[in-house]
């Protein structure tokens, strides 16, 4: 098996229901009145994406809102299955994902409990989690809030704990979405330094951001998505130029 992330003719569709019928009565009325009839629409978030993200590469994904960036990251992270096509991950790879605030966290559990839950989902035993726990707390700078339930965390606190957990799992592949934008400037700089260190260690990074400067500094190659379609893959400078053409 290849050490690269191989994405071949990948597409993802979602079913959107309009006028959803929740009862037998509403379904019956819909047979006679079109405005009450449930209408099912298929929305293609991604169409025919083919990429090979090499081991040790920092790979950026950019595009306008709704272009399919986050959907692609969720498929790479194993959160969504593709509707068609294939994605092949490196054997024995460990993925650290910071994709959406709150994903993998239970709002009724404390920060401490969520660290143990999240790490156990990635296959770590209790002894391994206990060894990692101090480093996770130190990076997040949330020591005073570890016994507070996650539903009382701000979006910035969610980001801090999520990123701290993701990078301390010692992943071979780090996936980061725009969610880091909710953190303060000092925390963003700390995360940027961590990703630069991961890059220097030869780890694979898949990164989504609207910040052109961050993309240009961090990424070796960049994919431009538009309306779910792959428009360009190549050097950051050229990719950003192609992206700006789509905006005008």
Buried (B, 14 or more C-beta within 10 A) or exposed (E): EEBBBBBBEBBBBEEEEEEEBEEEEBEEBBEEEEEBBEEEEEEBBBBBBEBBBBBBBBBBBBBBEEBBBBBBBBBBBEBBEBBEBEBEBBEEBBBBBBBBBBBBBBEEBBBBBBBBBBBEEBEBEEEBBEEBBEEBBEBBBBEEBBEBBBEEBEEEBBBBBBBBBBBBBEBBBBBBBBBBEBBEEEBBEBBBEBBBEBBEEEBBBBBBBBBBEBBBEBBBBBBBBBBBBBBBBEBBEBBBEBBEEBEE
